[in-house]
Amino acid sequence: MSVLPNHLKYAETHEWVFIDEDGLAVVGITDFAQEALGELMSITPPELGTDISQGEEAMSVESVKSASDIFAPISGEIVAYNEALEDEPELINEEPYDAGWLFKIQPHDLSELDSLMSDEDYQAQIDAE
């Protein structure tokens, strides 16, 4: 297992999030999640402009093994998604914490980040799985 980036917050459902320089929440899935899914074949992007609640389904990804829902780690408006993934979904497998980001949210309440896990807490969760 690779070292988890410690600047990210993690959801129990294996999404990560951080607030970028524009104040947007950038969301992706963890290395653990992409490895469990296997080779990703396609994505169903989120609908831009959608107001989404923390824990609500935002989009889905399909791998050679199965389709999986991706959930919003915090509430807000979906303002962007990684269009490169439409042609290259494998970026999620290759660079889950960088080029493989999934979507961006304009957060409604940054205090929701406090309910998410640190890298150490998330590591403990995946060690237990």
Buried (B, 14 or more C-beta within 10 A) or exposed (E): EEEBBEEBBBBBBBBBBBBEEEEBBBBBBBBBBBEBBEEBBEBBBBEEEBEBEBBEEBBBBBBEEEEBEBBBBBBBBBBBBBEEBEEBBBBBBEBBBEBBBBBBBBBBEEEBBEEBBEBEEBBEBBEEE
